[in-house]
Amino acid sequence: MHYMYVFSFDMLTPMPSVKRRPNSFKVSNSWIKVGITNNIDARKNSYKNEYNCEQCNKTHFHVEKVWQSEAERSRLEELEQFLKYHNELHRHRGEYYSDNDKDKIIEILNNVSFLELISE
């Protein structure tokens, strides 16, 4: 089983994308993350740790949507590539997009025949 997800962020100031690497690029609250994983619970826990603010002791990410799929991972990777090069989407880095594109991305993923929405 594979999963695709859309996560959003609500930190007041940008946070490193990798907490243990302060020089990693910064993620802001105007970004969303679209990704693929084989273990959605482990991915959520990873993000809880990465985006947990030690100053306010609050986690600054939210699960927007999660889809599951029995399709080969390569199909999901092709879909991820489609999103990366979609003309109407503003991609910041890697799989991080503008929060303004969240509804459009969710609409695209909701209409993919091999994805089943499991979390809203």
N, C-alpha and C positions, 0 to 999 in steps of 0.2 A: 504494500500500500504506500502511495506517495501523497503528499499534501502540497497545496499551494496556499499561500496566505497573504493577507494585506495587514500590516501593522502600522499604527500611527503613533505619534509622539506628542508629549505635552510639556516638555521641559521649558523653563523660563529662559535659559541661556543654552547655546549649543553644547553638546556633550561629545566626547570622543566616541567614534564608532567601535573602538576596542578599548575598554577601560584600562587594561594593563599597558596599553601603548598610547601615552599621552599625545604623541605626534601623529596618531591616526586622524583621518579626516573627521570633521565635526558634523554631527547630525543635529538638525534643528526641528522645532515644532511645526515647521511648514513643509516637512518632508513626510513621505510614507515609504515603507519597505514592502516590496513584493518579492516573495521567495518560494523556494521549493525545499521540502525536507522529507525524510523518511519517518521522522518521529516528531510529531507536532508538540507533544508534551515537553520533550527535551528542548525543543527550540524555544518554546514559551519560557521555560525556566532559564535558559541561557540569556534571553532578552531581559528577564526580570533582574538578573545579576548585572548585565552590561549597562542597563539604563536605570539602575537604582542610585538615586542621589544620596550621598552620605550627609549632606547638609540638612536636607529636609526629611530624610529617611522615607522617601516615596519612590515608587517605580514609575518611570515616565514613558511607558509604552502601553499601547492598548491593542487588543486583537479586534480588528475591524471585521474580517471575514476569513473563513477557512473552508477550503474545498478538498475533498479526497478524490483519489483516482486509482483505478486498477491498471491504468495504461502504463506502458514502459516509461521510465524516467526520461528517456530521450524525447518523448512526445511533449512532456512538460517543459523540457529545456528548449524545444523548438518554440513553444508558446512564449516562454520567457524572452527568447530572442526577438520574436515578433513584437512584443511590447517595447523592448529596448529601441527598436528602430521604427516604431509607429510615429508617423509625422505629427500627429496631434498631441502627443504626450511630451511633457518636459521632464527629462531624466537628468538628475543631478550627478550621480556617480553610481556605477554598478547597477544594482536593482533599487536604488533610491530615486523616487520621483517626487514631483511637487504635489503637495496636499490638494491643490486645485484639480488634479487629475484623478483623485480617488474615485469619484463616482463613475467616471468614464472607464477606468480600469476594472472596477467591480462589474460594470455592465458587460464589458468584453468577456471577463472570466465567467460570469453567470451564463453566457451564451455558448460556452464551449461544451460540446456534447459529451466529452469524456471526463468532465469535472462534475462532482456532486457537492453542492453546498451543505456543510455540516455545522457551521457556526456563524451566527449573525451577531 
